[in-house]
Amino acid sequence: MQGRVPALTLKGVGYRHANGQRALQDVALTIGRGERVAIIGPSGAGKTTLLRLLASHLQPHEGQLGILELDPWQLSTASRKRLRARIGLIHQAPPLPPRQRVITSVLAGRLGQWSLTRGLISLAYPLDRSGASEALSRLDLADKLYERCDQLSGGQLQRVGIARVLYQRPELVLADEPVSAMDPVLASHSLGVLTRDASQRQATLLASLHAVDLALEHFPRVIGVRGGSILFDKPASQLSRHELDALYANVQLSGEPQALPRVDQSLHIPRC
């Protein structure tokens, strides 16, 4: 991140759930503009909570948070809304209305940038067919342009969510398990489209991933989160098998130890 203007800064950030359980503690992190960063870690580590904080959907209980050089909780409601329009969100289960057509869902990526009148018109009569089609074609979904969202598979819905962000062209992209419903080949292709787009536009991309091999393949920097704390933050090329084992060691899931997420054995991972 040396020499880069910060896109995200966290200093001593902590967050507690409503029941008092601590989800994040003393998180210190700086991510520069244009960086592509993967977050990995076991279920319940705090990855989703971290992304929701960075989207300004949650307010930290401790510490300082900066998003695109602004403190969202020092802004007015209108200014915070304008900040959020500069952020693209990709969800594990995209919140797409079931009966909505795919073209309308993709064009909704720019609702925060359009006037109220244009947004309302576009919801009824899509105004940029070529733009939506181009975004979908990059994910091999151009033939789904006028289908309803409830006619798509889980993996197709995730690709529509990615296409919406491609169309939005935000400064910051936050993706929470964006390819979890796709097979490995399609997941790698979709992440490749997303990371290349961010790189070409010099946008900042932060994605949480379950598949370690995808994180190592597509992201130059990897952050490991466990128990609400950052266990490591380093270049993917320097990540060792020992560090991965420590990140996922002895984690319980449904009463059984959680296995290390998929790692492609063809990838070179040092053991020490």
ABEGO torsion letter per residue (X at the ends): XBGBBBABBBBGBBBBBAAGBBABBGBBBBBBBGBBBBBBEBBGAGAAAAAAAAAGABBBABEBBBBGGBBAAABBAAAAAAAAAABBBBBABBBBBAABBAAAAAAAAAAAABBAAAAAAAAABBABAAAAAAAAAAAGAAAAAABBAAABBAAAAAAAAAAAAAAAGBABBBBBGAAAABBAAAAAAAAAAAAAAAAAAGBBBBBBBABAAAAAAABABBBBBBGGBBABBBBAAABBAAAAAAAABGBBBGGBBBBBBBBBAABBBBAX
